[in-house]
Amino acid sequence: MNRGRFITLEGGEGAGKTTQSGLLAQALTARGIRVLRTREPGGSPGAELLRGILLGGTIDWSPRAETLLHFAARAEHVAKTVRPAIEAGAWVICDRFYDSTMAYQGYGQGADRGFIAEQIRLLGFDPDLTLVLDVPEAVAAARMRQRGGEADRYERLDGGFHARVRQGFREIAAAAPARCVVVDASGDIDTVRATIADHIARMPD
């Protein structure tokens, strides 16, 4: 049985990751590919428990502690969900992975980026392709207003934080061109979907 693929979608709030991951899963399924959609933080029972603590809680974590909580959830997610699915031949599409920790905690909150990079190295599990969905702050803010519902702890942070996160994702992608591609996600859903499909088609066998 062939090993599956691991595709991650990254970007700030309002970038359209959830929408595009669903469309990508539909397209791959139509090609006869077995697909598993998942998310971070979360994706396994233990990781979902930590998601509730990280996104819904009111604790003001220190940057290093918050980083370690994300990697604890990630280690559980990889061990219980992602790795078994890929080894069974499925394509795993994940809404956020370790680049979000670097962007949100490292760039956004000022956590030690070297420390985060070391946690990534210790995890020892990389995506085959990372799609970084990039949108201007004004577009992201408009989409967030339209979304409605209760904002999570990160969504409630100020514009300066989100600007640092966006810059972080851009720098992360620039430093890893073999893995990351930046997708202009400010257009309509179908245009972004087509761009993502083009990048998927270019993946090596």
Beta strands, then each sheet from edge to edge (+ up, - down):
strand 1: 6-10
strand 2: 35-39
strand 3: 91-95
strand 4: 129-134
strand 5: 180-184
sheet 1: 2+ 3+ 1+ 4+ 5+
end
